[in-house]
Amino acid sequence: MMAAIATELKELAEALEPVKEVPPESVSLGQLRGLTAADYLTVYDAAEELCDQGRFQEAMPLALYLAGHEPRYTPFTFLAGSCLQRLGKYAAAAELYALSLDDGPNDGIAMFRIGECLEATQLRKEAGQAFEAALDNSRGNPNLWQLQDWAMNRALALKPAQENQHV
């Protein structure tokens, strides 16, 4: 599968040659290429399986392929962010997690991951704010009670000592 994707990406310029005009912003690369959900399913399943096995280096090109072709589809951007985070590429991971925010039920999870990435890059204040946002975003979802605990504990741990005395 990896070889097929590499070949496809090498031929990308030629495949886009028929597009004479700049497409509207609402058209994705995948739509320009005529790809459908069925085209992505095999790639997504393979990337997810590699991640489940802890093989993030191998999953990353597949996840970036998906995110590059359909950047508005949050499962793809989240998966790519997960790969990058596990590989220590925190700034890039945070950007992909930010693309995963869509005012949906999983925004708390994406915000928590952004907080982890910011904390890893020593941006403590911003990380604390992201953890607080994760807590706020997950309050309405009872399935995310554990995330709420984690976010609250991480946010409190990042506050200066004098602020924690007033809590």
C-alpha positions in Angstrom: 0.0 0.0 0.0 2.8 2.4 0.9 4.4 2.0 -2.6 1.1 2.6 -4.3 0.6 5.9 -2.3 4.1 7.0 -3.1 3.6 6.4 -6.8 0.3 8.2 -6.7 1.8 11.2 -5.0 4.6 11.3 -7.5 2.0 11.5 -10.3 0.0 14.1 -8.5 1.1 17.1 -10.7 0.2 15.2 -13.8 -3.2 14.2 -12.4 -4.0 17.8 -11.6 -3.0 19.1 -15.0 -6.6 19.1 -16.4 -7.5 21.6 -13.6 -7.1 24.8 -15.5 -8.6 27.2 -13.0 -7.9 27.7 -9.3 -10.7 25.6 -7.7 -12.9 27.2 -5.1 -11.8 26.9 -1.4 -14.5 24.5 -0.7 -13.0 21.8 -3.0 -10.5 19.4 -1.5 -7.6 17.8 -3.2 -9.4 14.5 -2.9 -12.5 15.9 -4.7 -10.3 17.4 -7.4 -8.8 14.0 -7.9 -12.3 12.3 -7.9 -11.6 10.2 -4.8 -14.5 9.0 -2.6 -14.9 7.7 0.9 -14.4 4.2 -0.4 -11.0 5.2 -1.7 -9.9 6.3 1.7 -11.3 3.4 3.7 -8.5 1.0 3.1 -5.8 3.6 3.8 -7.5 4.8 7.0 -7.9 1.2 8.2 -4.3 0.4 7.5 -3.1 3.6 9.3 -5.3 3.0 12.3 -4.1 -0.6 12.6 -0.5 0.6 12.4 -1.2 3.1 15.2 -2.9 0.5 17.3 0.3 -1.5 17.0 2.4 1.5 18.0 4.0 1.8 14.5 3.5 5.5 14.2 6.4 6.0 11.8 4.8 3.7 9.3 1.3 5.1 9.9 2.4 8.7 9.5 2.6 8.9 5.6 -0.8 7.2 5.3 -2.4 9.6 7.8 -0.8 12.6 6.2 -2.0 11.4 2.8 -5.6 11.3 4.2 -5.3 14.7 5.9 -3.8 16.2 2.8 -6.6 15.0 0.6 -9.5 15.7 2.9 -8.3 18.3 5.6 -11.8 19.1 6.7 -12.5 15.5 7.7 -11.6 15.6 11.3 -10.8 11.9 11.8 -8.1 12.2 9.2 -6.5 15.3 10.7 -6.7 13.8 14.2 -5.1 10.6 13.1 -2.2 12.5 11.5 -1.8 14.7 14.6 -1.7 11.5 16.7 1.1 10.1 14.6 3.1 13.3 14.7 2.7 13.7 18.4 3.9 10.2 19.1 6.9 10.9 16.9 7.8 14.1 18.9 6.7 16.5 16.2 4.6 18.5 18.7 4.1 21.8 16.8 2.9 20.1 13.6 0.7 17.8 15.7 -0.9 20.7 17.5 -1.7 22.3 14.1 -3.4 19.1 12.9 -5.3 18.7 16.2 -6.5 22.3 15.7 -7.9 21.4 12.3 -9.8 18.6 14.1 -11.8 21.2 16.1 -15.3 21.4 14.6 -17.6 22.3 17.5 -18.3 18.6 17.8 -18.4 16.1 20.7 -14.7 15.3 20.3 -13.4 18.8 20.6 -12.4 18.1 24.2 -10.2 15.3 23.1 -8.5 17.4 20.4 -8.0 20.3 22.9 -6.5 18.0 25.4 -4.0 16.7 22.8 -3.2 20.3 21.8 -2.5 20.9 25.5 -0.1 18.0 25.7 1.7 19.2 22.6 2.0 22.8 24.0 3.3 21.4 27.3 5.9 19.3 25.5 7.2 22.4 23.8 7.4 24.2 27.2 4.5 26.6 26.5 3.0 26.1 29.9 0.6 29.0 30.0 -0.9 28.1 26.6 -1.0 24.4 27.6 -2.9 25.2 30.7 -5.4 27.2 28.7 -5.8 24.3 26.3 -6.4 21.9 29.2 -9.0 24.3 30.6 -10.7 24.5 27.1 -10.6 20.7 27.0 -12.4 20.6 30.3 -15.0 23.1 29.1 -15.5 21.3 25.8 -16.0 17.9 27.4 -18.4 18.9 30.2 -21.5 18.1 28.2 -20.3 14.6 27.3 -20.6 12.1 30.1 -18.5 9.6 28.2 -15.5 11.9 28.6 -15.5 12.0 32.4 -12.0 10.7 32.6 -10.8 13.2 30.1 -12.4 15.9 32.3 -10.4 14.7 35.3 -7.1 14.5 33.4 -7.7 18.0 31.9 -8.5 19.5 35.3 -5.4 17.9 36.9 -3.1 19.0 34.1 -4.5 22.6 34.1 -4.1 22.9 37.9 -0.5 21.5 37.7 0.5 24.1 35.2 -0.9 27.1 37.2 1.7 29.1 39.2 1.8 28.0 42.9 0.2 31.2 44.2 -2.9 30.6 42.0 -3.4 27.1 43.3 -3.6 28.4 46.8 -6.8 30.3 46.0 -8.6 27.2 44.5 
